[in-house]
């Protein structure tokens, strides 16, 4: 999982990527390709 300062590019890497907020942190999760996971905050 990458820790990024901006999730804009991470969100557009794959059509299945989606941004979720958990416990004050923003995550990019991708069910079909888990190597695109990222975190911010």
N, CA, C and O of each residue as an XYZ file, in Angstrom:
164
protein
N       0.844     -1.187      0.000
C       0.000      0.000      0.000
C       0.882      1.242      0.000
O       1.820      1.359      0.789
N       0.563      2.161     -0.899
C       1.312      3.411     -0.973
C       0.650      4.459     -0.083
O      -0.573      4.478      0.056
N       1.456      5.325      0.516
C       0.942      6.491      1.238
C       1.217      7.708      0.373
O       2.373      8.039      0.110
N       0.157      8.375     -0.070
C       0.282      9.457     -1.044
C      -0.244     10.765     -0.460
O      -1.086     10.770      0.439
N       0.272     11.874     -0.993
C      -0.240     13.169     -0.568
C      -1.485     13.553     -1.342
O      -2.269     14.382     -0.881
N      -1.679     12.962     -2.513
C      -2.894     13.217     -3.292
C      -3.379     11.898     -3.885
O      -2.601     11.148     -4.474
N      -4.667     11.625     -3.725
C      -5.217     10.359     -4.223
C      -5.851     10.506     -5.603
O      -6.422      9.547     -6.122
N      -5.760     11.690     -6.202
C      -6.413     11.915     -7.497
C      -5.865     10.984     -8.567
O      -6.633     10.397     -9.328
N      -4.546     10.841     -8.634
C      -3.964      9.963     -9.655
C      -4.217      8.492     -9.327
O      -4.383      7.672    -10.229
N      -4.245      8.160     -8.040
C      -4.468      6.765     -7.661
C      -5.877      6.313     -8.000
O      -6.099      5.148     -8.329
N      -6.831      7.238     -7.921
C      -8.221      6.887     -8.201
C      -8.433      6.571     -9.666
O      -9.270      5.734    -10.003
N      -7.679      7.236    -10.556
C      -7.919      7.074    -11.992
C      -7.039      6.003    -12.629
O      -7.062      5.831    -13.848
N      -6.269      5.286    -11.824
C      -5.378      4.279    -12.417
C      -6.140      3.085    -12.979
O      -5.669      2.431    -13.909
N      -7.309      2.799    -12.424
C      -8.034      1.590    -12.800
C      -9.524      1.898    -12.668
O      -9.907      2.626    -11.753
N     -10.377      1.371    -13.547
C     -11.807      1.699    -13.461
C     -12.474      1.221    -12.169
O     -13.479      1.796    -11.751
N     -11.937      0.186    -11.535
C     -12.581     -0.362    -10.335
C     -12.128      0.315     -9.040
O     -12.634     -0.015     -7.967
N     -11.189      1.251     -9.123
C     -10.691      1.893     -7.911
C     -11.755      2.828     -7.349
O     -12.433      3.534     -8.096
N     -11.893      2.824     -6.022
C     -12.834      3.732     -5.379
C     -12.229      4.262     -4.088
O     -11.431      3.591     -3.434
N     -12.628      5.488     -3.734
C     -12.117      6.138     -2.532
C     -13.099      5.891     -1.392
O     -14.302      6.098     -1.549
N     -12.585      5.447     -0.239
C     -13.404      5.285      0.961
C     -12.707      6.005      2.101
O     -11.484      6.144      2.105
N     -13.497      6.464      3.073
C     -12.941      7.124      4.262
C     -13.181      6.228      5.456
O     -14.310      5.814      5.720
N     -12.114      5.928      6.178
C     -12.212      5.106      7.378
C     -11.382      5.740      8.470
O     -10.178      5.940      8.308
N     -12.025      6.059      9.588
C     -11.338      6.583     10.781
C     -10.497      7.814     10.452
O      -9.380      7.955     10.949
N     -11.031      8.705      9.615
C     -10.331      9.941      9.296
C      -9.256      9.814      8.241
O      -8.611     10.809      7.910
N      -9.041      8.629      7.702
C      -8.055      8.429      6.640
C      -8.792      8.125      5.336
O      -9.860      7.512      5.343
N      -8.216      8.556      4.231
C      -8.781      8.261      2.920
C      -8.011      7.090      2.312
O      -6.780      7.069      2.315
N      -8.752      6.126      1.795
C      -8.146      4.954      1.176
C      -8.638      4.819     -0.251
O      -9.789      5.130     -0.557
N      -7.755      4.351     -1.120
C      -8.175      3.894     -2.439
C      -8.139      2.376     -2.393
O      -7.096      1.779     -2.124
N      -9.285      1.752     -2.658
C      -9.345      0.293     -2.668
C      -9.704     -0.162     -4.067
O     -10.431      0.518     -4.791
N      -9.185     -1.321     -4.439
C      -9.418     -1.866     -5.774
C      -9.562     -3.373     -5.632
O      -8.593     -4.072     -5.336
N     -10.775     -3.869     -5.843
C     -11.029     -5.287     -5.628
C     -10.308     -6.167     -6.653
O      -9.770     -7.218     -6.305
N     -10.300     -5.733     -7.925
C      -9.768     -6.606     -8.962
C      -8.247     -6.572     -9.032
O      -7.621     -7.547     -9.447
N      -7.642     -5.437     -8.621
C      -6.183     -5.325     -8.700
C      -5.659     -4.697     -7.413
O      -5.450     -3.485     -7.372
N      -5.442     -5.485     -6.363
C      -5.131     -4.945     -5.042
C      -3.800     -4.199     -4.970
O      -3.531     -3.562     -3.952
N      -2.957     -4.248     -5.999
C      -1.704     -3.518     -5.901
C      -1.885     -2.017     -6.087
O      -0.925     -1.261     -5.940
N      -3.099     -1.572     -6.408
C      -3.378     -0.156     -6.539
C      -3.875      0.469     -5.239
O      -4.320      1.616     -5.237
N      -3.802     -0.279     -4.126
C      -4.251      0.286     -2.864
C      -3.384      1.457     -2.446
O      -2.170      1.447     -2.650
N      -4.020      2.481     -1.852
C      -3.281      3.656     -1.403
C      -3.993      4.247     -0.194
O      -5.165      3.971      0.063
N      -3.238      5.083      0.552
C      -3.777      5.697      1.763
C      -3.326      7.139      1.828
O      -2.239      7.480      1.360
N      -4.167      7.995      2.414
C      -3.798      9.381      2.645
C      -4.273      9.782      4.031
O      -5.403      9.485      4.419
N      -3.386     10.471      4.790
C      -3.769     10.950      6.115
C      -3.290     10.058      7.228
O      -3.543     10.342      8.399
